[in-house]
Structure formats: structure tokens, C-alpha cells
Amino acid sequence: MSFYIDEKKRQLDAFKETPLQEKQTLYRNVRSIIAMLVKISKMTEIYPVEDKVFDDFNENMEQNLNIIFNIMPFFSITTKKVGFYYQEKKIKLFDEGERKFRSLFLVNEIRELYFSKGITSAEIRRFFHVIAKTLNYTGMDYTFNTLLWDYNIQHIGTVSDPDMGDPELFSETQLATSDIASQPEPFDDDETATLGYLEQSSHPADFNEFCERRGSGFVLGQYLQFATKFILKYPDDKRSFMLVRQLTTFPYELLKEVRINHSLAFFQSIITIVQRFPDRQHILYDKLALALSKLGEEKFITEVFELAPLLDSDQYRSFSELVYLLASRRFVETFYLLVDCPIKEVRLLSLPRLGKSFKGAQIAERFFKDTNWHIVRNALTLLTHAYNPEYLEHIRK
């Protein structure tokens, strides 16, 4: 922080001595950078950051930064509820995405975003990743400050202020990833305080130390527990719409990164909310149920099994739990894909669980009549865990 204070003071002193024409150049290029970041934030909802569509943004931003650094080696942008500011002058943008992008900073209690000379092209691209993950993934696993540290971004930093206040509320179509810990009221237990600590931790090392002490499972568990309670207690609150949007989007995005444990935790929370939701006619119930229905789509099930070769050994058990969820909605297709799964450990963990819940003598007969011996052998393993006398005949054969 002392680095920032010293640089900020030097920046203010240098700006006072800067000729008017150069001040205009600074403002114009700072505005261009913010405008680009707003566009980038919208593009990350459509394209992965590795896509070539971001190459031009990367190059243009680097050019704008170089122009600024030729005049001044350091600059900062202030975030307020009413907009972005540079040297107390409001940055005027006419992009509807500006409000949503600004919320990213407000909910993370970021008062200022600063850039210093020396930033590389690769660092800029990594910064795009930070924006993408903070906007499009769970706020507990992906906080802005933490990701700056995770991505080794040394020339972009933030100054946090826990007294900035809550962000503006959006309509359902405008809702962005929000700071769950800053929501008002809801419960009197200590989970809100825990979440508050995690979000207000301005230094990534503090956050990581806390996670290491408590475990990432604890962190995610706190978020999901809070979200579940909030949605069930306040289904008509706008923030519940935001939470449902997170819950129904994040698990599928996490699967793409082969984060099986976290994705599974999201699905299990959605199931809990659907089972306990008080009004089956409510729009949020429909959204949650629709998200779960994808688990039964053959294309999606196939895509899940395509992840199996990418798993680490410590993910096998959670993957088998995910297989169980898929089988509960589309058993036959899931079983066939499990038989073809190249990871033996996944099959051995999944078949006993599927067998205990298996109900379908006709399906069992279909399996045993198959000409593929692998299907017959795995079906036999399946039924030995079913503990149902009805299947004894098939087992004896």
C-alpha cells in the first residue's frame, strides 16, 4: 500500500505540472481503456479469452497504455456509484454495459484500479481472464483481488474500501455477479461474517491463507449454503434472481474447466432448492428445474464423459457422484457411456452406487442380451449391488 500512496502522490504532483494538451491526451486514452474493458467484459460472456477476437483489444490497449506511460509512469481510475473518474473528472461512456462492468468493482469494494509502467502484452491478456472469471463465475472462488495475484499481474492493482456501499440493483437481464456477503440482513449466524471477511480481504495472500486454513470446500460450501437459504427465504427479492442465475450458470462453466467437485456442489444445491421451493409456479422454480433438466440431455451426458480422461485421481469419486446424477435422469445412455469409460477407477466407483438405486428388470434383461461382453460384464457388477431377488435369475445365468 505504501507503493500506491507514494505513486499516487507523485501522480497528483506530476499531473498539476502537465501541459493542458497532454492532460487531454491522458484523459482520452484512459477513457479508451475503460471503454475497451467494458466491451471486453461483454465479449467474455460469448467467447473464451483465448479467442482471436481479443487479439485486437490486447493490441489496442497496449498502445493506449504506452501513450499514457510516455507522459506519466502511473495512473489510477476511481470507481464511484455514478461512474468511473480520472483525476476527479468523470469518464463519459455511452455503452449500456458500463453499469454492469462498474458493478464488478463496487461489489468487490474496489475504490481504485491502477496501472503502472512495465505492463506486458501477456499481462494484459491475463487481466482479461481476471475480468472474465470475476464476472462469469462464482464470486467466492473468483474474487477480483485474488485473481490478480493468481495470474501474477504485477502492474495492475486495486485499492479496496469496505465503506463504499452496495452496488446498484439491476433488472434480471442486467444482473452481474454480486458480493453475496454485502447483502442486507438475512441471517444472524456467523456465515455472513465469514463471507464478509473473504470479500473484504484486500490482499490476495490473506484470502489464500484463509482458504488454506479452512479449505476451498469450506469457502464454496459457505457460499452455496448462503445462496440456498437466501433464495428459499426471499424468492421474490431481486438478489435471489441474481443468485439463481449464478447457480444455474456456474456448474456448467466449471465443468468446462474440469472442476468436478465444485460443479457437483452446485448441482446438489440446485436439487436441494428445487425440493424445498415453496411455490412450484414461481419463475425461479422453473429456472432451477430447467437447469437440472440438462442433466438428462444425451448430448450433455456425452460431453461429461469426454472429460473423464482429463481427471486427476482425486476427482474420480466426485465424478462418480456426477455419473449417478446423470443416471438418475437417463440411465441406459449413462450406463453405456460408463461401460466405455477408459478410467477403470471411475467404473468401479460408479457401478455400486448405480446398482443400489437400480430398478428395472426389463432394462437388466436388455443388458444381458447384448452381444458386447463388456456391457454384460458391467451389468453383472451393477446387479450384484442391487440386492434385489428379482435380478437373481439374470445373475445366475
VMD Tcl script that draws the C-alpha trace (Angstrom):
set ca {
  {0.00 0.00 0.00}
  {2.92 2.36 0.65}
  {3.91 1.91 -3.00}
  {0.46 3.03 -4.06}
  {0.37 6.04 -1.75}
  {3.78 7.22 -2.90}
  {2.94 6.76 -6.58}
  {-0.45 8.40 -6.13}
  {1.16 11.46 -4.58}
  {3.73 11.65 -7.37}
  {0.96 11.26 -9.92}
  {-1.03 14.15 -8.47}
  {2.02 16.40 -8.32}
  {3.06 15.49 -11.87}
  {-0.45 15.96 -13.24}
  {-0.58 19.52 -11.91}
  {2.56 20.32 -13.90}
  {1.40 18.55 -17.06}
  {0.57 20.82 -20.05}
  {-3.11 21.04 -20.96}
  {-2.68 19.23 -24.27}
  {-1.05 16.26 -22.55}
  {-3.79 16.24 -19.90}
  {-6.32 15.91 -22.72}
  {-4.27 13.06 -24.21}
  {-4.20 11.30 -20.85}
  {-7.94 11.62 -20.37}
  {-8.69 10.49 -23.94}
  {-6.55 7.35 -23.63}
  {-7.79 6.48 -20.14}
  {-11.33 6.77 -21.48}
  {-10.43 4.48 -24.39}
  {-9.05 1.89 -21.97}
  {-12.22 1.87 -19.85}
  {-14.39 1.72 -22.98}
  {-12.37 -1.29 -24.20}
  {-12.64 -3.03 -20.82}
  {-16.42 -2.60 -20.91}
  {-16.56 -4.20 -24.36}
  {-14.21 -6.97 -23.25}
  {-16.42 -7.70 -20.25}
  {-19.36 -8.24 -22.61}
  {-17.34 -10.34 -25.04}
  {-16.23 -12.72 -22.27}
  {-19.84 -13.83 -21.93}
  {-19.71 -15.10 -25.52}
  {-16.10 -16.06 -26.29}
  {-13.26 -17.60 -24.28}
  {-10.44 -15.15 -23.65}
  {-8.09 -17.26 -25.78}
  {-10.23 -16.49 -28.84}
  {-8.65 -14.37 -31.59}
  {-11.43 -11.81 -31.17}
  {-9.48 -10.49 -28.15}
  {-6.23 -10.00 -30.08}
  {-7.22 -6.55 -31.33}
  {-8.31 -5.49 -27.84}
  {-4.97 -6.68 -26.49}
  {-3.02 -4.69 -29.08}
  {-5.12 -1.52 -28.81}
  {-4.98 -1.50 -25.03}
  {-1.21 -1.90 -25.10}
  {-0.96 1.07 -27.48}
  {-3.17 3.24 -25.26}
  {-1.16 2.32 -22.18}
  {2.13 3.15 -23.91}
  {0.83 6.59 -24.90}
  {-0.10 7.25 -21.26}
  {3.19 5.90 -19.88}
  {5.16 8.13 -22.24}
  {3.62 11.04 -20.32}
  {3.22 9.53 -16.87}
  {4.50 6.18 -15.48}
  {1.47 5.52 -13.31}
  {-2.27 6.30 -13.37}
  {-5.36 5.27 -11.47}
  {-9.09 5.17 -12.16}
  {-11.54 5.85 -9.35}
  {-14.78 3.89 -9.06}
  {-17.90 5.59 -7.74}
  {-21.55 4.60 -7.76}
  {-22.23 7.12 -10.52}
  {-19.31 6.23 -12.79}
  {-15.57 5.97 -13.40}
  {-13.34 9.01 -12.75}
  {-9.85 10.04 -13.76}
  {-8.29 12.93 -11.82}
  {-11.74 13.81 -10.43}
  {-13.15 14.10 -13.96}
  {-15.94 11.70 -14.86}
  {-15.20 9.35 -17.74}
  {-18.20 9.68 -20.03}
  {-19.20 6.42 -21.67}
  {-22.26 5.69 -23.75}
  {-22.27 1.92 -23.50}
  {-25.06 0.13 -21.65}
  {-22.50 -2.40 -20.44}
  {-20.66 0.26 -18.42}
  {-23.03 -0.02 -15.49}
  {-22.66 -3.78 -15.26}
  {-18.87 -3.59 -15.60}
  {-18.70 -0.92 -12.91}
  {-20.64 -3.21 -10.59}
  {-17.70 -5.63 -10.75}
  {-15.64 -3.07 -8.82}
  {-18.40 -1.94 -6.49}
  {-19.28 -5.43 -5.31}
  {-15.60 -6.20 -4.72}
  {-15.35 -2.89 -2.80}
  {-12.63 -1.67 -5.16}
  {-12.22 2.08 -4.90}
  {-9.41 2.45 -7.40}
  {-7.85 0.47 -10.22}
  {-4.28 1.47 -11.05}
  {-1.82 0.70 -13.86}
  {1.96 1.15 -13.74}
  {4.62 1.25 -16.42}
  {6.16 -2.07 -17.39}
  {2.98 -3.98 -18.14}
  {3.43 -6.59 -20.87}
  {1.12 -7.83 -23.61}
  {0.82 -11.21 -21.86}
  {-0.08 -9.46 -18.60}
  {-2.85 -7.55 -20.35}
  {-4.28 -10.81 -21.69}
  {-4.17 -12.34 -18.22}
  {-6.05 -9.29 -16.96}
  {-8.82 -10.13 -19.46}
  {-9.00 -13.56 -17.80}
  {-9.47 -11.89 -14.42}
  {-12.38 -9.86 -15.76}
  {-13.96 -12.93 -17.35}
  {-13.75 -15.08 -14.26}
  {-14.92 -12.40 -11.85}
  {-17.96 -11.61 -13.98}
  {-18.94 -15.09 -15.11}
  {-18.05 -17.39 -12.24}
  {-18.84 -17.70 -8.61}
  {-17.79 -14.69 -6.59}
  {-16.47 -16.83 -3.72}
  {-13.99 -18.79 -5.75}
  {-13.15 -15.95 -8.08}
  {-12.64 -12.60 -6.37}
  {-11.04 -9.83 -8.39}
  {-8.17 -9.16 -5.99}
  {-7.38 -12.84 -5.58}
  {-7.24 -13.43 -9.31}
  {-4.84 -10.53 -9.87}
  {-2.49 -12.39 -7.59}
  {-3.25 -15.84 -9.05}
  {-2.49 -14.62 -12.57}
  {0.75 -12.93 -11.45}
  {-0.37 -9.50 -12.61}
  {2.21 -7.14 -11.15}
  {1.49 -3.87 -12.94}
  {-2.25 -3.65 -12.30}
  {-3.57 -3.31 -8.77}
  {-6.53 -2.18 -6.71}
  {-7.33 -0.21 -3.60}
  {-10.28 -1.55 -1.64}
  {-12.67 0.35 0.59}
  {-15.22 -1.64 2.66}
  {-17.29 1.51 3.17}
  {-18.13 2.02 -0.49}
  {-21.63 0.66 -0.04}
  {-23.73 -1.77 -2.02}
  {-23.85 -1.71 -5.82}
  {-26.87 -0.59 -7.75}
  {-29.53 -3.21 -8.33}
  {-30.22 -4.40 -11.84}
  {-33.15 -5.86 -13.66}
  {-32.96 -9.63 -14.13}
  {-31.31 -9.31 -17.54}
  {-28.71 -6.89 -16.22}
  {-27.69 -8.70 -13.05}
  {-23.97 -9.24 -12.67}
  {-22.01 -11.42 -10.28}
  {-22.56 -9.80 -6.89}
  {-20.95 -9.63 -3.50}
  {-23.06 -12.07 -1.52}
  {-21.51 -11.00 1.77}
  {-22.70 -7.41 1.40}
  {-26.38 -8.32 1.04}
  {-28.50 -6.90 3.87}
  {-29.92 -8.60 6.83}
  {-30.74 -12.08 6.04}
  {-29.38 -14.25 8.87}
  {-27.93 -13.90 12.34}
  {-25.39 -16.72 12.24}
  {-21.69 -16.35 11.59}
  {-21.66 -17.33 7.91}
  {-22.27 -13.76 6.77}
  {-19.31 -12.58 8.81}
  {-17.17 -15.29 7.27}
  {-18.17 -14.31 3.76}
  {-17.62 -10.70 4.64}
  {-14.09 -11.44 5.73}
  {-13.33 -13.24 2.49}
  {-14.68 -10.43 0.31}
  {-13.16 -7.58 2.32}
  {-9.73 -9.16 2.36}
  {-7.92 -6.68 0.16}
  {-4.73 -8.70 -0.19}
  {-4.82 -12.00 -2.14}
  {-2.39 -13.62 0.26}
  {-4.84 -13.09 3.14}
  {-7.59 -14.74 1.14}
  {-5.43 -17.70 0.14}
  {-4.19 -18.15 3.69}
  {-7.77 -18.24 4.92}
  {-8.72 -20.77 2.21}
  {-5.71 -22.89 3.04}
  {-6.66 -22.87 6.70}
  {-10.35 -23.59 6.11}
  {-10.19 -25.38 2.76}
  {-11.65 -24.39 -0.61}
  {-14.54 -26.76 0.05}
  {-15.44 -24.72 3.10}
  {-15.38 -21.48 1.13}
  {-17.63 -22.82 -1.62}
  {-19.84 -24.54 0.92}
  {-20.42 -21.24 2.74}
  {-21.40 -19.52 -0.49}
  {-23.83 -22.28 -1.53}
  {-25.32 -22.53 1.95}
  {-25.93 -18.80 1.99}
  {-27.39 -18.80 -1.54}
  {-29.72 -21.70 -0.72}
  {-31.07 -20.05 2.41}
  {-31.47 -16.67 0.75}
  {-33.39 -17.98 -2.27}
  {-35.72 -20.11 -0.16}
  {-36.39 -17.29 2.31}
  {-36.61 -14.40 -0.18}
  {-37.73 -15.84 -3.54}
  {-39.13 -12.50 -4.72}
  {-36.03 -10.49 -3.89}
  {-34.11 -9.30 -6.97}
  {-30.94 -10.68 -5.47}
  {-32.49 -14.13 -5.49}
  {-32.81 -13.80 -9.26}
  {-29.12 -12.97 -9.36}
  {-28.26 -15.97 -7.20}
  {-30.35 -18.31 -9.32}
  {-28.60 -17.01 -12.40}
  {-25.27 -17.86 -10.79}
  {-26.41 -21.28 -9.59}
  {-27.77 -22.28 -12.98}
  {-24.80 -21.00 -14.99}
  {-21.68 -21.68 -12.97}
  {-21.83 -25.51 -12.69}
  {-21.78 -25.92 -16.46}
  {-18.95 -23.40 -16.82}
  {-17.00 -25.12 -14.06}
  {-17.34 -28.44 -15.87}
  {-15.61 -26.94 -18.89}
  {-12.61 -26.36 -16.64}
  {-12.91 -29.91 -15.26}
  {-13.66 -28.58 -11.77}
  {-15.84 -31.57 -10.95}
  {-16.03 -31.09 -7.18}
  {-17.29 -27.54 -7.43}
  {-19.68 -28.26 -10.28}
  {-21.20 -31.18 -8.37}
  {-21.67 -28.99 -5.28}
  {-23.66 -26.51 -7.38}
  {-25.90 -29.23 -8.83}
  {-26.58 -30.66 -5.38}
  {-27.55 -27.21 -4.10}
  {-29.94 -26.70 -7.02}
  {-31.57 -30.06 -6.26}
  {-31.98 -29.06 -2.60}
  {-33.61 -25.75 -3.52}
  {-35.95 -27.38 -6.05}
  {-37.05 -29.96 -3.49}
  {-37.74 -27.33 -0.84}
  {-39.02 -24.48 -3.01}
  {-42.37 -23.32 -1.57}
  {-44.07 -22.30 -4.84}
  {-43.89 -24.65 -7.83}
  {-45.44 -21.95 -10.01}
  {-42.71 -19.41 -9.29}
  {-40.44 -18.34 -12.15}
  {-37.32 -19.13 -10.11}
  {-38.53 -22.71 -9.63}
  {-38.91 -23.01 -13.40}
  {-35.39 -21.67 -14.00}
  {-33.85 -24.08 -11.49}
  {-35.81 -27.06 -12.80}
  {-34.82 -26.17 -16.35}
  {-31.16 -26.11 -15.36}
  {-31.47 -29.60 -13.87}
  {-33.24 -30.92 -16.98}
  {-30.00 -30.52 -18.93}
  {-28.54 -33.34 -16.85}
  {-30.82 -35.66 -18.79}
  {-29.82 -34.48 -22.27}
  {-27.88 -37.12 -24.19}
  {-25.52 -34.58 -25.75}
  {-24.61 -33.16 -22.36}
  {-24.08 -36.61 -20.84}
  {-21.73 -37.47 -23.69}
  {-19.78 -34.25 -23.13}
  {-19.40 -35.07 -19.43}
  {-17.88 -38.47 -20.17}
  {-15.48 -36.86 -22.62}
  {-13.94 -35.17 -19.56}
  {-13.02 -38.50 -17.93}
  {-9.52 -38.78 -19.47}
  {-8.75 -35.29 -18.11}
  {-9.49 -36.15 -14.49}
  {-6.97 -36.24 -11.69}
  {-7.19 -39.27 -9.44}
  {-8.63 -37.21 -6.58}
  {-11.59 -36.32 -8.82}
  {-12.72 -39.88 -9.54}
  {-15.10 -40.12 -6.60}
  {-16.84 -36.81 -7.28}
  {-17.07 -37.73 -10.97}
  {-18.82 -40.96 -9.97}
  {-21.29 -38.88 -7.95}
  {-21.94 -36.81 -11.06}
  {-22.46 -40.01 -13.05}
  {-25.11 -41.01 -10.52}
  {-26.95 -37.71 -11.09}
  {-26.87 -38.29 -14.84}
  {-28.07 -41.88 -14.50}
  {-30.98 -40.81 -12.30}
  {-32.28 -38.90 -15.33}
  {-31.14 -41.03 -18.27}
  {-29.98 -44.40 -17.03}
  {-29.42 -46.50 -20.16}
  {-27.37 -43.93 -22.08}
  {-25.32 -43.14 -18.98}
  {-24.62 -46.84 -18.37}
  {-23.43 -47.43 -21.92}
  {-21.09 -44.45 -21.72}
  {-19.81 -45.64 -18.34}
  {-19.01 -49.05 -19.84}
  {-16.88 -47.31 -22.47}
  {-15.20 -45.03 -19.94}
  {-11.44 -45.53 -20.20}
  {-10.87 -44.88 -16.48}
  {-11.29 -48.16 -14.61}
  {-11.49 -46.44 -11.22}
  {-14.46 -44.36 -12.36}
  {-16.33 -47.52 -13.39}
  {-15.55 -49.29 -10.12}
  {-16.74 -46.32 -8.07}
  {-19.86 -45.65 -10.15}
  {-21.35 -49.12 -10.67}
  {-22.03 -49.94 -6.97}
  {-23.83 -46.63 -6.50}
  {-25.91 -47.12 -9.64}
  {-26.71 -50.68 -8.61}
  {-28.14 -49.70 -5.24}
  {-30.70 -47.44 -6.91}
  {-31.31 -49.57 -10.00}
  {-34.91 -50.55 -10.67}
  {-35.70 -52.14 -13.99}
  {-35.81 -55.84 -14.71}
  {-36.54 -55.24 -18.39}
  {-33.50 -52.98 -18.72}
  {-31.37 -55.63 -16.99}
  {-32.57 -58.24 -19.46}
  {-31.69 -55.91 -22.31}
  {-28.16 -55.53 -20.97}
  {-27.63 -59.30 -20.63}
  {-28.83 -59.96 -24.16}
  {-26.30 -57.52 -25.60}
  {-23.63 -59.08 -27.83}
  {-20.98 -56.80 -26.28}
  {-19.34 -58.74 -23.46}
  {-18.20 -55.52 -21.76}
  {-21.82 -54.49 -21.35}
  {-22.79 -57.88 -19.94}
  {-19.87 -57.91 -17.50}
  {-20.57 -54.41 -16.21}
  {-24.29 -55.15 -15.97}
  {-23.44 -58.13 -13.80}
  {-21.38 -55.93 -11.50}
  {-24.27 -53.45 -11.44}
  {-26.83 -56.05 -10.37}
  {-24.65 -57.63 -7.69}
  {-25.01 -54.31 -5.84}
  {-28.75 -54.05 -6.40}
  {-29.62 -56.52 -3.61}
  {-32.90 -57.34 -5.34}
  {-34.08 -61.00 -5.58}
  {-35.76 -60.09 -8.85}
  {-32.33 -59.96 -10.53}
  {-31.01 -63.28 -9.18}
  {-32.11 -65.15 -12.28}
  {-30.08 -62.87 -14.51}
  {-27.03 -63.15 -12.23}
  {-27.16 -66.98 -12.18}
  {-27.30 -67.13 -15.95}
}
mol new
graphics top color blue
foreach p $ca { graphics top sphere $p radius 0.5 }
foreach p [lrange $ca 0 end-1] q [lrange $ca 1 end] { graphics top cylinder $p $q radius 0.2 }
display resetview
